[in-house]
Structure formats: structure tokens, C-alpha cells
């Protein structure tokens, strides 16, 4: 499987399968030219884009999304740090006016001068990212998709429709910029564009210049797993399912709180979350939203590092860094779709967790024959299900429910 943008964030490794990126200076120059042809591109900086006349729609965890209710419309402000291929980050901001029914659009001046107007609810949707598909599927509106990245949807109906050609394929965000010709032919009411690299900024601007209504999505940039899931509120507003979106998120938050309460005060098993990356290299989860699952499930991440929003949630470490942890490792999350078996068993045999088979992977909802992995789709939308798996792994007696995303592994099986 080609290395994906999501993989690069996890392991910092090679990025085969990428197209040649537009140089950063050129990207901004192109974006500036295209801005004269249509609605403004995603902006740089900390711009204020909402009016004091509206009423804030409370969000409890999302940092990169704000919503403000006005008479007949909602103003959504999206703002997040986006990285280039070298890891350098710059803030990108975008403003949407979600306009209901036949209401006239407000003047797009002042704070709304670069806003994109989206008439809601949208009936047809394109998306180049599996997480955005999962938000739609969770809300029961995946039937509105007219274009997706490819054939990697975990939702079987969406995957089959794409295979039959009923849904167009525009390319996934981790491989290439979207195919604008296909989008123009399909004319979706909205294109949900995962802006996963700064080099894709001019493509977003060009899509708007060509008349497409583009909504950049930044849910995966959120630093917490509940912040990521709370973006379902935006998807609810776009699709007219905002009441359902609120109910789903309330359920997620309630489930998370209940799980954290159940493990409070219990012993904290030591967890090593590191999969082999070939030779003597290991990719360890050390910080961020993923690492938080271990702590919130009542465990100790033996490779934990200080939180730093400017750094990836994983680090590549040597076998020498792992060996001192052998006797403290009660459970080993060793399985991953990117795992490359180590050259020998010397390091593995040093761990009692390996010898006793206390091994797990995150591929419980994977279809290897289809190269489909729901860890990168629904797991972002339903972190309560993920946390439940971690609680079951760390404290088996507390949960009788079956695993969803995690699964026990036998020796020499890494996926």
C-alpha cells in the first residue's frame, strides 16, 4: 500500500506515491492570482470573521471550529495549523455562511468579505477523505455522495457504488490533489476538501474559481479526540441533520465520561504502543489524541513524551530505546497496517508481553483484500468506541462488549 499522508504523520517516513508538490512560494503566488477570479482562498493568519450580532453555538472541545447563529444563517469559522511535507506548519482560516432555504445571503463585506456561501441542506456531496465520509455515514446521509476519493470506503454501500461508477472517484487527499475535471462534471452542492498539505492551497483556490463550492475540513488537525469528533456538528449543519449530530456527539461525550469514571483509581498497566518499521526501527505513539486513549483508559504509556502541537504524535525510535521497557510492558500494541516485521526475534523475545502473547493491533475493522481500514475513518468520528476497546484491553473484566478497532494478535502477526 502506498504511504499516505496519515502515515507520514504517524511515522515521518517516506512518502512514495505523492505527486510532485508545488513549491510553497509558488503556491501562495498562484493562490493570490486565483483569488481575483472568485471567492477568497483559505487565508493565512488569525483573522476575525464573525459578527457580534450572532449568537455563538457552544462547542465544548473543538478548537479549530466556531459556529455562530444569525437570522437565517450560520457563520462557521474554520482555522487550523496545516503542515507542509517538511512538517512546517502555518495557520489556515476559512469562513462559511451556511444559508437556510430561500433566505437572502448577507452582504459579504467586512468580516465576511472572503466567506463562501453554502445553501443548506446540501443534496449532493463530494469528499476526498475517508473521515469526512464517516461523518456522513454516521449521520445516515452517505447516499448523498456523488464523488469520493476511491474504493477505500469502509461503508460497503458507498464502496460498491463507487466500484459501479455511480459515485465518481477524484483521488484521496493523501495521494494527489482532487481531480477537478471530475468534480466539474458531477457539480456537487459542496466539495468537502481535506486540506492535508500546504501545497494543495492553490488547488482549493482554483476549484472555487471554477465555480465549485468548497468546504475545507480540519477535523483531523484537532489536538484531542473529542475535538475531532465534535466536527460532526458542522456536518450536521451542512446536511440538515444538526439535531442528530448534537445527539450523536452528546452520546459520544457521555460514553467517554462513563468509561473514564469506570477506570478511575484502578492500577495502570504499562502499555507499549510501537509497531516495527523494519530493521531496528519502531514507530511509537508518544503524544497527541491517540496517546490520550491509553491514559483515559487507565493505562500508562511507557513511551509518553511531552505534548507539543508542533510535533507529530509518533516518533521513530531504535530497538535500544525499547529494550529498557521490556519488564514494564504489560501490553504491547504492536500491530498496524504500516508494520514491517523486524529482521529477527532478539528484541521481541526480551519482552515478557511478547512471550506471553499480550499483543494487540488496531486493525480490527480492516478489510485487507480491499485495502480498507476503518481506523482512519470511523475511529475518528466515534472515539468512544475506540476508548471502549482500550478499556477492554487494559481492564478486561470491566467490559463484555467485543472489540471493534483493536484486536488481540498472535506472535508474528502484525496486521
N, C-alpha and C positions, 0 to 999 in steps of 0.2 A: 504494500500500500504506500502511495506517495506520502511523504511527510507533509503534514498540514499546518496551517497557521496555529491551530490549537496545540499541535505537537511542539512547535517552536517555542511556544510559551511555557510548555511543561519542561522541555529538556534543553532548550537552547542549542539544539543540534543542527544538522544540515537541513536545507530546505529544498530538496530536489522537487521538480515538478512545478516550480514557480516560473512565471513569465518574468522577463527582464523588467525590473522596476523602473519607473520614470524617476530621474534624479530629483531630489527634493526641491532644489531651487527651481527647476523647470516645472515641477508640479504646481507650485504656487503661481508661477507666471501664467501657466495655462488656465488655472482656475480663475485668475484675475481677468483674463481676456473673456472667458466664458460668462463671467458674472454680468457682463454688459448685455448678454443675449437673453437673460431670463432671471428667475428668482435667484437670490444670492446663494453662494456656496456655503458649505459648512465653514463657520468663522473660527478664527484663532482668537483666544483671549477670553477674559471674564466679562462678557457683555451682559448687560441687564436688558431683558427683552419682554418683561411682563409689565402690565399696568397696575397701579394701585387700586383701580376701580373694581377689579375682580376679587373673588373670594378664593383663597387657597384651598385646594383639595388635599387634605392631610395625607402624607406618606410617612410611614414610620421608619423605614430602613433605607430606601433608595437615596443615594447621594447625587446621582447624575441625572435625575429626572425631577422636574417640578411641574405641577398642574395647577391651573388657576381657572375657576369657573367665571364666565361672563354671561351676559344676557344673550342666550342663543348660541354660544360657542365656548370652547375651552382653549386656552393657550397652554401649550406644552413646551417646556424648555428642556432641551437635551444638551448635556455638557459632560464631556469625559476626556481623560487623557488617552490619546491614541499613539501607539508606538510605530516607529519605522522598523525596517528589517534589522537595523543595528541595535534596537532597543531604546533609542532616544524617544522621549515622549513629549508631545505638545497637546495642549487642550484644544478640543474642537467643540463648537457650540452650534446649535441649530434651534430654530423656533418654528412651531407648527400652530396653525389656527385650525382647530377641529370644528367645522361649521355644521350645525344641525339643519337637516331638511332644507326648506326654502328660505332660510334666514340670509339676509344680505351680509356679505363679508364686511368687517370693519375696515376703516381706512388703514392701508398698510404703510403707515408713516411712523416716524418717531421710533418707539421701541419695537414696532412690528415691521420696520422697513424691509427686512430681509426674510420675513416669515413666509412659509409655504402653507397655502390654504388646502385643506383636505376636507372634502364633503363627506360626512359620515352619516350613517354607517356605510362602509365600503362594501361593494358586492363582489369585486374581483381583486385578487391579491397575487403579487409575485414576491418571492423571497429567495435569497441566495445563501441562507444559513439554516441549519437544522434546528437550532434553538428557537428561532422565530417560528418555524413550522410547529414545534412542540407547544409553544404558547397557543397557537391557533387550534391545534388538535385538542388541547386541554379545555378550550372554550367551546369545542364542538363545531368549529367553523372551518375546518380544513378543506371542506368541499368548495370553498371559495377560491382556493388556489388555482391559478392558471399558469403559473411558471414556478419552478423550483430549481435548486442547484443541479440536481442529477437524480440518480437512482439510489441514494443512500438514506431515504426517509425511513424511520422506524415504523411510522404509521403505514400499515400494509396497503390500505386503500390508496393512499397518496402514491406510494411506490409503484403500485400496479397501474394507476392512471398515467404516471409518467412513462412507464415502460410501453404502454399502448399508444403514447403520443397525445393523449387527451390533455396532459399538462406538458408545457414546453420545458426544456432544460436550458438554463442560462449560465451554468457554471457556478461552483461553490466558491465562497469568498476566500477560502484558504488556498485555492489553486490560481485563479485568474480573475480579472475584473469581469463584471457581468457582460453577457452578450446583448448589447443594446439593440441590435437589429431584431432579435427575437422579442425583446420587450416592446419595441415599437409595433411589431406585428400583432402582439397579443393585447396591447393597450390596457394593462390592468388599471383599476382605480387607484391603486397605490403599489409602489415597489418598496418593500422592506429591505433596505440595503445594509448589510453588516459591513461597517467600515473598519476593517481589521488592520489596515496598514495606511500610513500617511500617503503613500504613493497612489492610493486609489481616490484621493480627493478630487483630482481633475475629472475622473470618470463620473463621479457623482454630479459635479457641476455640468458636465456635458449632457448627462441624462436629463437634467432639469431644462437645459437649454433646448433640448429636443422635444420638450413638452410633457415629459413623464413626471408624475407626482412621486417624489422620492422621500421616504422617511428613513433617515439613518438610525440604526439601532445600536445601543451601547450597553445592553443588559450585562453582557459578559465582562465588561470592564469594572463592574461594581466590586468593591473590595470584600463584601460579605455575601454569604449565600442567600440570606433573606432579602438583601438589597437587590440581588439579581432576580429573585422570584417576584418581587413587588412590581417589576415592569409589566406584569400581567395586567395591571391597571391601565396602562397605555393601550395595550392590545384590546382590552375591553371597550375603551372609548372609541377606538378605530372601527370596531366591528359591531357596535351597538349592543355589546354583551357586558357592559360595565357592572351591572348588578351581579352577574355571575362571576365576573373577575374578582369583585370585592369578596364574595362568599368564598371563592377558592383560596384567596390569599389569607383570609381570616382563618380558614381551616388549617392551612399550612403553618401559620404562626402559632395557633393553638396546639397543634400536634408537636411542634418543636418545643414549646414551653413544657408540655407534659413529659416529653422524653427527657429533657434536661432535668426536670424535677425528679424523675424516677431514678436517675443515676447519682443524684447528689449525695455526697457522703460515702459512697461506695469506694472500695480500693480501685486504684487507677493502674490497670495493666500497661506495661510498656509496649508500644507499637512502633515497629519499623516499617515505614512506607517508602520502599525503594525497589525499583524494578531493574533488572540487569540491562545494560545498554551495550553489551559486547565487551570482550577483553576484560579489563579490570575496572570498568566504569559502571556506575549505578546512578540512576536518576531518582533523587529523593525529594519527596514533598516536605517542604520545610516551613512554609508560611502561607498566608492567604486564606481564602474561603475554603479551599479543600482541606487544609490542615486544621481548620476550626472544627471540622466534623469529629476529629479524634478527641479534642478537648471537650467538646459539648456532649460527646457520648460517654464521657467518664474515663478517658484514657490519657496516656502520656506519650506525646510524640517525641521519640528519642532523638530525632534529627531536627527538632524545632530550632528556628532562627528568629531573630528579632523581626517584627513586622516592618516592612518597608515598601510603600506603594510604588516605588520606582524600580523594584526588582521583581523578577519572575517568582511564582510560587514554588518552583522547583530549582534544585541545583544539582549539577553533575559532580559526583564525588568518587573517590577511589575506594578500592577494597580496604585499604588501610584505615579509612575513616569509619568503615562499618564494623570491622573486627572487634574493637573495644566494646561494642554494644551487644555482643553475642549473648552473654549471660543475662542481660537485662531485657532481652526481646521476648516477650510473652507471645506476641502475634506478629506475623510478617505479611504485610500487604505487598506481595511480590509480583502479582500478575497485572498485565496491562497490554493493550493491543500493540504498543510500541516496543515491548520487551524483546531483547535479543539475548538468547541464552549465553551464560558465561562460558569461557573456554574449558573450565574444569570445575571440580566439586570441592576443592580445598576450602574455599571461603564458605560455601554452603554447609559443609559438614561441621564447621566450627560453631554453628548455631543450633542450640537445642530445639528451637522452634522449627528448624528445617527437619531435623531428625525425627521429631515427634509429629510432623505433619500439621503444624499450626499455621497453615498458609492460606492466603486469600487473594482474590483478584477482583478487579472492578468490571468484569466483562459478563456479568450475569444476564444482562439484556443485550446480547450481541447476536448477530446473525452472520457468522464468519463467511459463509458462502456468498452472502450479498454484500459483504464489507459494510455492514450496518452496525452501529454501536450507539445505543441509547444513552450511554454515559455522557455523550456530548450533545444530547438533545433533551429528553425529558428530565434527566437528573438535575439540570439547571433550573427547570421550572418547578420541580417537586423535591426541594431539598429535605422536606420532612420524611419522604420515603428513603432518601439516602441516609439521613441521620438514624432512622429506624434500623437500617442494615448495620450501621456501625454499632449501635447499642446491642443488637443481637450478636454481633461478632465479639464484642468485649464482655458482655454480660448475658450469656445465652439463656439463663434462667428467667430473664425479665421479659422475653418476647417469644411467643409461639408462632408468630407470623413467619411465613417463608421469606427468604432473601429475595430482593428484587435486583439491585445493581451489583452487589457484592456476591461472591460465591466461594465456597471452600475449594481449594486446589490440592491435587496430589503432587508429589515430587516430580520434577522435570516437566511440569505443565505450567506455562506462564501466561496463557490466554484463555 
